[in-house]
Amino acid sequence: MHRKVQNLLALLPAMTDKLSNWNSKASIGFIKPKVSLTARNLYGSDAWKAKTRELLTRHFGRNATPRLPLVITGAVASSDTLMKDTQTLQQWQEAARQFIAIEMELEVFTLQHEEPKRNILFSPFEASATS
């Protein structure tokens, strides 16, 4: 990530007044989506599915306590490959604890926008129900 973007992200906590209500429904433009927590939508080991269901239920279940989105900064692992192998994903999580997310779309965007001639500064924003 470009140093200017890193510096800006480091200042986010001090910019609370300027960014007030950034996470409101009116600012974002839509409400939190509904999530179907049926068994057919989950895959992996029984333990993995149970943990995933618990986290999603906490944020999207019938009795979920509503809250506005939060911002955290951290390293994101990215690839241009869809990962559906939960065992490999668990190995990645154990080996690289500094990652706050693993996803597949940022890599393609980064490859397209980090060409030296373009000189585009960007900061990816990821949404996660587990935060």
PyMOL commands that place a pseudoatom at each C-alpha (Angstrom):
pseudoatom trace, name=CA, resn=MET, resi=1, chain=A, elem=C, hetatm=0, pos=[0.000, 0.000, 0.000]
pseudoatom trace, name=CA, resn=HIS, resi=2, chain=A, elem=C, hetatm=0, pos=[1.258, 3.451, -0.838]
pseudoatom trace, name=CA, resn=ARG, resi=3, chain=A, elem=C, hetatm=0, pos=[2.721, 5.402, 2.091]
pseudoatom trace, name=CA, resn=LYS, resi=4, chain=A, elem=C, hetatm=0, pos=[0.275, 8.310, 1.594]
pseudoatom trace, name=CA, resn=VAL, resi=5, chain=A, elem=C, hetatm=0, pos=[-2.666, 5.912, 1.919]
pseudoatom trace, name=CA, resn=GLN, resi=6, chain=A, elem=C, hetatm=0, pos=[-1.120, 4.331, 5.029]
pseudoatom trace, name=CA, resn=ASN, resi=7, chain=A, elem=C, hetatm=0, pos=[-0.676, 7.764, 6.599]
pseudoatom trace, name=CA, resn=LEU, resi=8, chain=A, elem=C, hetatm=0, pos=[-4.298, 8.690, 5.888]
pseudoatom trace, name=CA, resn=LEU, resi=9, chain=A, elem=C, hetatm=0, pos=[-5.576, 5.438, 7.368]
pseudoatom trace, name=CA, resn=ALA, resi=10, chain=A, elem=C, hetatm=0, pos=[-3.480, 5.989, 10.489]
pseudoatom trace, name=CA, resn=LEU, resi=11, chain=A, elem=C, hetatm=0, pos=[-5.258, 9.337, 10.959]
pseudoatom trace, name=CA, resn=LEU, resi=12, chain=A, elem=C, hetatm=0, pos=[-8.778, 7.877, 10.804]
pseudoatom trace, name=CA, resn=PRO, resi=13, chain=A, elem=C, hetatm=0, pos=[-9.255, 7.659, 14.603]
pseudoatom trace, name=CA, resn=ALA, resi=14, chain=A, elem=C, hetatm=0, pos=[-8.383, 11.365, 14.927]
pseudoatom trace, name=CA, resn=MET, resi=15, chain=A, elem=C, hetatm=0, pos=[-10.876, 12.308, 12.195]
pseudoatom trace, name=CA, resn=THR, resi=16, chain=A, elem=C, hetatm=0, pos=[-13.999, 11.198, 14.074]
pseudoatom trace, name=CA, resn=ASP, resi=17, chain=A, elem=C, hetatm=0, pos=[-15.590, 14.663, 14.027]
pseudoatom trace, name=CA, resn=LYS, resi=18, chain=A, elem=C, hetatm=0, pos=[-15.095, 15.086, 10.265]
pseudoatom trace, name=CA, resn=LEU, resi=19, chain=A, elem=C, hetatm=0, pos=[-16.394, 11.604, 9.540]
pseudoatom trace, name=CA, resn=SER, resi=20, chain=A, elem=C, hetatm=0, pos=[-19.406, 11.632, 11.852]
pseudoatom trace, name=CA, resn=ASN, resi=21, chain=A, elem=C, hetatm=0, pos=[-22.353, 9.627, 10.567]
pseudoatom trace, name=CA, resn=TRP, resi=22, chain=A, elem=C, hetatm=0, pos=[-20.291, 8.061, 7.755]
pseudoatom trace, name=CA, resn=ASN, resi=23, chain=A, elem=C, hetatm=0, pos=[-21.770, 4.729, 8.756]
pseudoatom trace, name=CA, resn=SER, resi=24, chain=A, elem=C, hetatm=0, pos=[-25.410, 5.805, 8.994]
pseudoatom trace, name=CA, resn=LYS, resi=25, chain=A, elem=C, hetatm=0, pos=[-28.099, 4.263, 6.790]
pseudoatom trace, name=CA, resn=ALA, resi=26, chain=A, elem=C, hetatm=0, pos=[-28.570, 7.651, 5.097]
pseudoatom trace, name=CA, resn=SER, resi=27, chain=A, elem=C, hetatm=0, pos=[-24.846, 7.954, 4.265]
pseudoatom trace, name=CA, resn=ILE, resi=28, chain=A, elem=C, hetatm=0, pos=[-24.397, 4.376, 3.074]
pseudoatom trace, name=CA, resn=GLY, resi=29, chain=A, elem=C, hetatm=0, pos=[-27.619, 4.392, 1.092]
pseudoatom trace, name=CA, resn=PHE, resi=30, chain=A, elem=C, hetatm=0, pos=[-29.017, 0.989, 1.985]
pseudoatom trace, name=CA, resn=ILE, resi=31, chain=A, elem=C, hetatm=0, pos=[-29.750, -1.230, 4.955]
pseudoatom trace, name=CA, resn=LYS, resi=32, chain=A, elem=C, hetatm=0, pos=[-27.871, -4.327, 6.063]
pseudoatom trace, name=CA, resn=PRO, resi=33, chain=A, elem=C, hetatm=0, pos=[-28.740, -7.222, 3.726]
pseudoatom trace, name=CA, resn=LYS, resi=34, chain=A, elem=C, hetatm=0, pos=[-30.675, -10.262, 4.865]
pseudoatom trace, name=CA, resn=VAL, resi=35, chain=A, elem=C, hetatm=0, pos=[-28.641, -13.473, 5.109]
pseudoatom trace, name=CA, resn=SER, resi=36, chain=A, elem=C, hetatm=0, pos=[-30.073, -16.960, 4.762]
pseudoatom trace, name=CA, resn=LEU, resi=37, chain=A, elem=C, hetatm=0, pos=[-28.558, -19.142, 7.481]
pseudoatom trace, name=CA, resn=THR, resi=38, chain=A, elem=C, hetatm=0, pos=[-29.820, -22.464, 6.088]
pseudoatom trace, name=CA, resn=ALA, resi=39, chain=A, elem=C, hetatm=0, pos=[-27.530, -25.491, 6.285]
pseudoatom trace, name=CA, resn=ARG, resi=40, chain=A, elem=C, hetatm=0, pos=[-27.232, -25.737, 2.486]
pseudoatom trace, name=CA, resn=ASN, resi=41, chain=A, elem=C, hetatm=0, pos=[-25.494, -22.320, 2.411]
pseudoatom trace, name=CA, resn=LEU, resi=42, chain=A, elem=C, hetatm=0, pos=[-22.628, -23.508, 4.628]
pseudoatom trace, name=CA, resn=TYR, resi=43, chain=A, elem=C, hetatm=0, pos=[-19.812, -25.899, 3.769]
pseudoatom trace, name=CA, resn=GLY, resi=44, chain=A, elem=C, hetatm=0, pos=[-16.644, -27.248, 5.376]
pseudoatom trace, name=CA, resn=SER, resi=45, chain=A, elem=C, hetatm=0, pos=[-16.135, -29.316, 8.503]
pseudoatom trace, name=CA, resn=ASP, resi=46, chain=A, elem=C, hetatm=0, pos=[-18.852, -29.472, 11.159]
pseudoatom trace, name=CA, resn=ALA, resi=47, chain=A, elem=C, hetatm=0, pos=[-16.747, -27.245, 13.443]
pseudoatom trace, name=CA, resn=TRP, resi=48, chain=A, elem=C, hetatm=0, pos=[-16.218, -24.695, 10.641]
pseudoatom trace, name=CA, resn=LYS, resi=49, chain=A, elem=C, hetatm=0, pos=[-19.926, -24.604, 9.804]
pseudoatom trace, name=CA, resn=ALA, resi=50, chain=A, elem=C, hetatm=0, pos=[-20.859, -24.214, 13.482]
pseudoatom trace, name=CA, resn=LYS, resi=51, chain=A, elem=C, hetatm=0, pos=[-18.440, -21.294, 13.930]
pseudoatom trace, name=CA, resn=THR, resi=52, chain=A, elem=C, hetatm=0, pos=[-19.627, -19.633, 10.721]
pseudoatom trace, name=CA, resn=ARG, resi=53, chain=A, elem=C, hetatm=0, pos=[-23.286, -20.046, 11.689]
pseudoatom trace, name=CA, resn=GLU, resi=54, chain=A, elem=C, hetatm=0, pos=[-22.573, -18.604, 15.172]
pseudoatom trace, name=CA, resn=LEU, resi=55, chain=A, elem=C, hetatm=0, pos=[-20.840, -15.508, 13.759]
pseudoatom trace, name=CA, resn=LEU, resi=56, chain=A, elem=C, hetatm=0, pos=[-23.466, -14.890, 11.088]
pseudoatom trace, name=CA, resn=THR, resi=57, chain=A, elem=C, hetatm=0, pos=[-26.312, -15.434, 13.557]
pseudoatom trace, name=CA, resn=ARG, resi=58, chain=A, elem=C, hetatm=0, pos=[-24.777, -12.849, 15.893]
pseudoatom trace, name=CA, resn=HIS, resi=59, chain=A, elem=C, hetatm=0, pos=[-24.943, -10.210, 13.144]
pseudoatom trace, name=CA, resn=PHE, resi=60, chain=A, elem=C, hetatm=0, pos=[-27.809, -11.357, 10.902]
pseudoatom trace, name=CA, resn=GLY, resi=61, chain=A, elem=C, hetatm=0, pos=[-29.966, -13.673, 13.014]
pseudoatom trace, name=CA, resn=ARG, resi=62, chain=A, elem=C, hetatm=0, pos=[-33.512, -12.978, 14.170]
pseudoatom trace, name=CA, resn=ASN, resi=63, chain=A, elem=C, hetatm=0, pos=[-32.321, -11.757, 17.583]
pseudoatom trace, name=CA, resn=ALA, resi=64, chain=A, elem=C, hetatm=0, pos=[-29.241, -9.904, 16.334]
pseudoatom trace, name=CA, resn=THR, resi=65, chain=A, elem=C, hetatm=0, pos=[-28.482, -6.622, 18.075]
pseudoatom trace, name=CA, resn=PRO, resi=66, chain=A, elem=C, hetatm=0, pos=[-28.329, -3.948, 15.368]
pseudoatom trace, name=CA, resn=ARG, resi=67, chain=A, elem=C, hetatm=0, pos=[-25.197, -1.807, 15.196]
pseudoatom trace, name=CA, resn=LEU, resi=68, chain=A, elem=C, hetatm=0, pos=[-23.665, 0.546, 12.685]
pseudoatom trace, name=CA, resn=PRO, resi=69, chain=A, elem=C, hetatm=0, pos=[-20.681, -0.654, 10.610]
pseudoatom trace, name=CA, resn=LEU, resi=70, chain=A, elem=C, hetatm=0, pos=[-17.203, -0.271, 12.110]
pseudoatom trace, name=CA, resn=VAL, resi=71, chain=A, elem=C, hetatm=0, pos=[-13.819, 0.476, 10.529]
pseudoatom trace, name=CA, resn=ILE, resi=72, chain=A, elem=C, hetatm=0, pos=[-10.676, -1.470, 11.279]
pseudoatom trace, name=CA, resn=THR, resi=73, chain=A, elem=C, hetatm=0, pos=[-7.387, -1.437, 9.418]
pseudoatom trace, name=CA, resn=GLY, resi=74, chain=A, elem=C, hetatm=0, pos=[-5.138, -4.393, 8.748]
pseudoatom trace, name=CA, resn=ALA, resi=75, chain=A, elem=C, hetatm=0, pos=[-3.554, -6.687, 6.214]
pseudoatom trace, name=CA, resn=VAL, resi=76, chain=A, elem=C, hetatm=0, pos=[-5.815, -8.445, 3.705]
pseudoatom trace, name=CA, resn=ALA, resi=77, chain=A, elem=C, hetatm=0, pos=[-4.755, -11.626, 1.914]
pseudoatom trace, name=CA, resn=SER, resi=78, chain=A, elem=C, hetatm=0, pos=[-5.967, -11.624, -1.654]
pseudoatom trace, name=CA, resn=SER, resi=79, chain=A, elem=C, hetatm=0, pos=[-5.839, -13.902, -4.648]
pseudoatom trace, name=CA, resn=ASP, resi=80, chain=A, elem=C, hetatm=0, pos=[-7.500, -14.029, -8.030]
pseudoatom trace, name=CA, resn=THR, resi=81, chain=A, elem=C, hetatm=0, pos=[-8.710, -17.550, -7.206]
pseudoatom trace, name=CA, resn=LEU, resi=82, chain=A, elem=C, hetatm=0, pos=[-11.976, -18.570, -5.541]
pseudoatom trace, name=CA, resn=MET, resi=83, chain=A, elem=C, hetatm=0, pos=[-11.164, -20.524, -2.387]
pseudoatom trace, name=CA, resn=LYS, resi=84, chain=A, elem=C, hetatm=0, pos=[-13.781, -23.034, -1.304]
pseudoatom trace, name=CA, resn=ASP, resi=85, chain=A, elem=C, hetatm=0, pos=[-11.344, -25.380, 0.461]
pseudoatom trace, name=CA, resn=THR, resi=86, chain=A, elem=C, hetatm=0, pos=[-11.915, -24.603, 4.137]
pseudoatom trace, name=CA, resn=GLN, resi=87, chain=A, elem=C, hetatm=0, pos=[-8.945, -26.736, 5.275]
pseudoatom trace, name=CA, resn=THR, resi=88, chain=A, elem=C, hetatm=0, pos=[-6.494, -24.620, 3.250]
pseudoatom trace, name=CA, resn=LEU, resi=89, chain=A, elem=C, hetatm=0, pos=[-8.179, -21.470, 4.524]
pseudoatom trace, name=CA, resn=GLN, resi=90, chain=A, elem=C, hetatm=0, pos=[-7.801, -22.637, 8.130]
pseudoatom trace, name=CA, resn=GLN, resi=91, chain=A, elem=C, hetatm=0, pos=[-4.099, -23.330, 7.505]
pseudoatom trace, name=CA, resn=TRP, resi=92, chain=A, elem=C, hetatm=0, pos=[-3.699, -19.788, 6.131]
pseudoatom trace, name=CA, resn=GLN, resi=93, chain=A, elem=C, hetatm=0, pos=[-5.430, -18.340, 9.186]
pseudoatom trace, name=CA, resn=GLU, resi=94, chain=A, elem=C, hetatm=0, pos=[-3.137, -20.239, 11.546]
pseudoatom trace, name=CA, resn=ALA, resi=95, chain=A, elem=C, hetatm=0, pos=[0.038, -19.349, 9.627]
pseudoatom trace, name=CA, resn=ALA, resi=96, chain=A, elem=C, hetatm=0, pos=[-0.720, -15.676, 9.003]
pseudoatom trace, name=CA, resn=ARG, resi=97, chain=A, elem=C, hetatm=0, pos=[-2.536, -14.281, 12.031]
pseudoatom trace, name=CA, resn=GLN, resi=98, chain=A, elem=C, hetatm=0, pos=[-2.006, -10.658, 10.937]
pseudoatom trace, name=CA, resn=PHE, resi=99, chain=A, elem=C, hetatm=0, pos=[-4.600, -10.993, 8.153]
pseudoatom trace, name=CA, resn=ILE, resi=100, chain=A, elem=C, hetatm=0, pos=[-7.988, -9.529, 9.037]
pseudoatom trace, name=CA, resn=ALA, resi=101, chain=A, elem=C, hetatm=0, pos=[-9.618, -10.851, 5.858]
pseudoatom trace, name=CA, resn=ILE, resi=102, chain=A, elem=C, hetatm=0, pos=[-9.026, -13.201, 2.952]
pseudoatom trace, name=CA, resn=GLU, resi=103, chain=A, elem=C, hetatm=0, pos=[-10.800, -12.377, -0.297]
pseudoatom trace, name=CA, resn=MET, resi=104, chain=A, elem=C, hetatm=0, pos=[-10.529, -12.720, -4.074]
pseudoatom trace, name=CA, resn=GLU, resi=105, chain=A, elem=C, hetatm=0, pos=[-11.555, -9.460, -5.747]
pseudoatom trace, name=CA, resn=LEU, resi=106, chain=A, elem=C, hetatm=0, pos=[-8.956, -7.017, -4.459]
pseudoatom trace, name=CA, resn=GLU, resi=107, chain=A, elem=C, hetatm=0, pos=[-6.098, -8.802, -6.237]
pseudoatom trace, name=CA, resn=VAL, resi=108, chain=A, elem=C, hetatm=0, pos=[-7.582, -8.174, -9.678]
pseudoatom trace, name=CA, resn=PHE, resi=109, chain=A, elem=C, hetatm=0, pos=[-8.262, -4.514, -8.851]
pseudoatom trace, name=CA, resn=THR, resi=110, chain=A, elem=C, hetatm=0, pos=[-4.732, -4.082, -7.482]
pseudoatom trace, name=CA, resn=LEU, resi=111, chain=A, elem=C, hetatm=0, pos=[-3.133, -5.627, -10.564]
pseudoatom trace, name=CA, resn=GLN, resi=112, chain=A, elem=C, hetatm=0, pos=[-5.107, -3.286, -12.813]
pseudoatom trace, name=CA, resn=HIS, resi=113, chain=A, elem=C, hetatm=0, pos=[-4.421, -0.105, -10.827]
pseudoatom trace, name=CA, resn=GLU, resi=114, chain=A, elem=C, hetatm=0, pos=[-0.841, -0.424, -9.610]
pseudoatom trace, name=CA, resn=GLU, resi=115, chain=A, elem=C, hetatm=0, pos=[0.747, 0.074, -12.978]
pseudoatom trace, name=CA, resn=PRO, resi=116, chain=A, elem=C, hetatm=0, pos=[3.558, 2.649, -12.584]
pseudoatom trace, name=CA, resn=LYS, resi=117, chain=A, elem=C, hetatm=0, pos=[2.116, 4.947, -15.261]
pseudoatom trace, name=CA, resn=ARG, resi=118, chain=A, elem=C, hetatm=0, pos=[-1.298, 5.152, -13.592]
pseudoatom trace, name=CA, resn=ASN, resi=119, chain=A, elem=C, hetatm=0, pos=[-0.050, 6.269, -10.158]
pseudoatom trace, name=CA, resn=ILE, resi=120, chain=A, elem=C, hetatm=0, pos=[-3.479, 5.790, -8.557]
pseudoatom trace, name=CA, resn=LEU, resi=121, chain=A, elem=C, hetatm=0, pos=[-3.628, 5.807, -4.763]
pseudoatom trace, name=CA, resn=PHE, resi=122, chain=A, elem=C, hetatm=0, pos=[-6.368, 3.654, -3.315]
pseudoatom trace, name=CA, resn=SER, resi=123, chain=A, elem=C, hetatm=0, pos=[-7.362, 1.958, -0.119]
pseudoatom trace, name=CA, resn=PRO, resi=124, chain=A, elem=C, hetatm=0, pos=[-9.531, -1.128, -0.237]
pseudoatom trace, name=CA, resn=PHE, resi=125, chain=A, elem=C, hetatm=0, pos=[-12.509, -1.377, 2.065]
pseudoatom trace, name=CA, resn=GLU, resi=126, chain=A, elem=C, hetatm=0, pos=[-13.872, -4.782, 2.940]
pseudoatom trace, name=CA, resn=ALA, resi=127, chain=A, elem=C, hetatm=0, pos=[-17.119, -5.657, 4.644]
pseudoatom trace, name=CA, resn=SER, resi=128, chain=A, elem=C, hetatm=0, pos=[-17.140, -8.482, 7.134]
pseudoatom trace, name=CA, resn=ALA, resi=129, chain=A, elem=C, hetatm=0, pos=[-19.820, -9.916, 9.350]
pseudoatom trace, name=CA, resn=THR, resi=130, chain=A, elem=C, hetatm=0, pos=[-17.221, -11.326, 11.745]
pseudoatom trace, name=CA, resn=SER, resi=131, chain=A, elem=C, hetatm=0, pos=[-15.836, -8.032, 12.983]
for i in range(1, 131): cmd.bond("trace and resi %d" % i, "trace and resi %d" % (i + 1))
show_as sticks, trace
zoom trace
